[in-house]
Amino acid sequence: MTQIIALAGSLRSQSYNKNLVKIAAKGAEEQGALVVYVDLADYPIPLFSEDLEAEGTPAAVNDLKHLFAGSQGILLASPEYNGSISGVLKNVIDWLSRPSQGIDIGSAFDGKVAGIMAASPGGLGGLRGLGHVRDVLNNLGTIVSPKQIAVPAAYEAFNEGGELVDAELGQRVNALGAQIASMASRLNDQ
Ligand SMILES: Cc1cc2nc3c(=O)[nH]c(=O)nc-3n(C[C@H](O)[C@H](O)[C@H](O)COP(=O)(O)O)c2cc1C
């Protein structure tokens, strides 16, 4: 079965980006994929240091890397911090890009397909950061869909249930999740 990993680059409990990626995840599930939703707040991952790495990869990193390694697709919602990728997300990607126990170095990202999205209170919806997220993932060998989504004015974009108020936008996010599931499924068949 095709497995998709879905996560947001935020630790915040009320994160807009967590809401957003869950909508895309639903689209992937409707397409028949098994979606593993990851809340990074459940993974106590220290700031990357090669000294720390030399002492042994932290268990939380290994656990996450196994989940990535077993997935063919990635759905990623990244908050925009200072026009770029959030520090939390970059730190996790840096750890996952390193060798760890029993898993190949490139197994988290290389050859996977990804759908990227962002939500922000600002007018551009985190669009500027998405270019940086795309570059980082491309550098790691991930094929990133051109159909990225940025949700502006996030403080009024979601209802109490975490759904997008704009149904047409919600449908586009759902369709991105479905597209990644479909592309990942074709990769899985090869
Ligand atoms: C350090 C910092 C830098 C930020 N920089 C930007 C920015 O450049 N552009 C933007 O649209 N929002 C920026 N924001 C606001 C975030 O988009 C906002 O906090 C958002 O809710 C974070 O995503 P989350 O809700 O998923 O946690 C910044 C927030 C922080 C804490």
The ligand as an SDF file (V2000), in Angstrom:
LIG
                    3D

 31 33  0  0  0  0  0  0  0  0999 V2000
   10.1090   34.2190   14.2330 C   0  0  0  0  0  0  0  0  0  0  0  0
    8.8790   34.3980   13.3870 C   0  0  0  0  0  0  0  0  0  0  0  0
    9.0180   34.8920   12.1090 C   0  0  0  0  0  0  0  0  0  0  0  0
    7.8930   35.0420   11.2830 C   0  0  0  0  0  0  0  0  0  0  0  0
    8.0580   35.4870   10.0020 N   0  0  0  0  0  0  0  0  0  0  0  0
    7.0000   35.4980    9.1570 C   0  0  0  0  0  0  0  0  0  0  0  0
    7.1710   35.8190    7.7750 C   0  0  0  0  0  0  0  0  0  0  0  0
    8.2600   36.0970    7.2980 O   0  0  0  0  0  0  0  0  0  0  0  0
    6.0810   35.7980    6.9680 N   0  0  0  0  0  0  0  0  0  0  0  0
    4.8430   35.4630    7.4400 C   0  0  0  0  0  0  0  0  0  0  0  0
    3.9070   35.4450    6.6540 O   0  0  0  0  0  0  0  0  0  0  0  0
    4.6390   35.1750    8.7650 N   0  0  0  0  0  0  0  0  0  0  0  0
    5.6940   35.1820    9.6130 C   0  0  0  0  0  0  0  0  0  0  0  0
    5.5100   34.8360   10.9300 N   0  0  0  0  0  0  0  0  0  0  0  0
    4.1570   34.5590   11.4320 C   0  0  0  0  0  0  0  0  0  0  0  0
    3.8010   33.0850   11.2510 C   0  0  0  0  0  0  0  0  0  0  0  0
    3.3620   32.9120    9.9180 O   0  0  0  0  0  0  0  0  0  0  0  0
    2.6920   32.7180   12.2450 C   0  0  0  0  0  0  0  0  0  0  0  0
    3.1990   32.7460   13.5580 O   0  0  0  0  0  0  0  0  0  0  0  0
    2.0600   31.3660   11.9300 C   0  0  0  0  0  0  0  0  0  0  0  0
    0.9020   31.2250   12.7240 O   0  0  0  0  0  0  0  0  0  0  0  0
    3.0250   30.2250   12.1890 C   0  0  0  0  0  0  0  0  0  0  0  0
    2.4840   29.0160   11.7190 O   0  0  0  0  0  0  0  0  0  0  0  0
    1.6400   27.9930   12.6590 P   0  0  0  0  0  0  0  0  0  0  0  0
    0.3290   28.6450   12.9230 O   0  0  0  0  0  0  0  0  0  0  0  0
    1.5180   26.7790   11.8210 O   0  0  0  0  0  0  0  0  0  0  0  0
    2.4500   27.7720   13.9130 O   0  0  0  0  0  0  0  0  0  0  0  0
    6.6130   34.7100   11.7760 C   0  0  0  0  0  0  0  0  0  0  0  0
    6.4990   34.2230   13.0930 C   0  0  0  0  0  0  0  0  0  0  0  0
    7.6020   34.0450   13.8770 C   0  0  0  0  0  0  0  0  0  0  0  0
    7.4440   33.4730   15.2830 C   0  0  0  0  0  0  0  0  0  0  0  0
  1  2  1  0
  2  3  1  0
  2 30  2  0
  3  4  2  0
  4  5  1  0
  4 28  1  0
  5  6  2  0
  6  7  1  0
  6 13  1  0
  7  8  2  0
  7  9  1  0
  9 10  1  0
 10 11  2  0
 10 12  1  0
 12 13  2  0
 13 14  1  0
 14 15  1  0
 14 28  1  0
 15 16  1  0
 16 17  1  0
 16 18  1  0
 18 19  1  0
 18 20  1  0
 20 21  1  0
 20 22  1  0
 22 23  1  0
 23 24  1  0
 24 25  2  0
 24 26  1  0
 24 27  1  0
 28 29  2  0
 29 30  1  0
 30 31  1  0
M  END
$$$$
